[in-house]
């Protein structure tokens, strides 16, 4: 049921304020996640590579996207829907724990970035 999607370098994956109920796992390539500050300047929140996840926050709290994601290189992404996410949580508790750890690390990184 999981879908693999190919993106070319510089393709946008999603935009800040989009409303979607899925997230992505990077199979190959690199993705940049960014927002813009009050001056309209690009602020890079994360540079992510193979095995990392992104876009999960909007799925978990059912809110709009808080940042934009763009392929930095050619990428293969695995798109995981809300139904698939719920299934993974039930069937793979180790995966769920790993996902929460990743989310926590990203929040810590953001806190450090804000303090600079």
N, C-alpha and C positions, 0 to 999 in steps of 0.2 A: 504493500500500500504506500510505502514511502516513495516520493518522487525526487529524482535527481534532475537538477536544472543547471545548464551551462550558462555562464555569464562571461562576456569578454571584458578585458581591462577597461576601466572607466565606466562600465554600465552601472546604472543605479539599480539597486535591489529593492529598496523602499525609501520613502521620504518621511521626514518628520511630520507628524500629525496624521499620517495615514492610519486608517482603522482596519486592522487585519487580525485574524486569530490563528497565526502560525508563527513558527520560528525556523531557524536554519542551523544546520551543522555543516561546517566546512569540510568537504572531502579532500579538496586540493585547491591551492591558490591562497591568495590573501585578500582580506576585506578591510576597508577603513570605515569606522563608525564615527560620525561627527555631528556637530550642531553648529550654530552660529551664535556669537555673543551679541550683546546689545548694540555693538558698533557694526554688526553684519560681517564680522571676521570669522573665518572658519576655525573651529576649535576641535581638534582631533581627540576623541574620547578613548578610542581603542584601535589598535592594529592587530588583526586576528588572523590566525593561520589554521592549517589542517588540524582537525579534531576539536576545534573550538566552536562554541555556539554563540548565536546572537539573535536578538529580536524576541527573546523569551519574555521580557518584562511586559510587553503589550498583551501577550497571550495570558500570562498569569494574572495580571490585575485588570484585564479587559478594558484597557485604555488605549488612547491613540499612541502612535510611535513617538518616542521622546527624542529621537535622533534620526539621521539619514544614514543609510548603509550603501557603500559604493565598492564595486570590485576594484581592487588595486592592481590585480593581475587577472589573467584568465582564471576562472574558478569553476569548480563543480560543487554545487551545494545540494544538500538533502533538505527538502522542505517537509516540515513536520506539522501537521494540523493539530487542532485542539483535541480531536478524538484520538489521534495517534499518540499524542502527549499523555493523555489520561491512561491509555493502554500501557505505555512504557512505564509509567509510574507504578502501576499495579504489578506488572510482570518483571520489571528489572529494578528492584530497590537500590542496588549498587549504582546503577546509572542515575537514578533520582538523586542519590546522595552526592554523586560527582557533579551533577548539574547545579545543585545548591551551593557546593563548594566553589564552583566557577563563578556563580552569580555573586557570592560573597567577596571573592577576590576582586572582581570587577568594581564592586562598590568601594572597597578599600582603595583601589587605584584611583577612583574618581575623587574620593575624599582628599587624597594626597595632591591630586591635580588642582583642586579648588584652593588649597592652602598656599599654592605657589604664587 
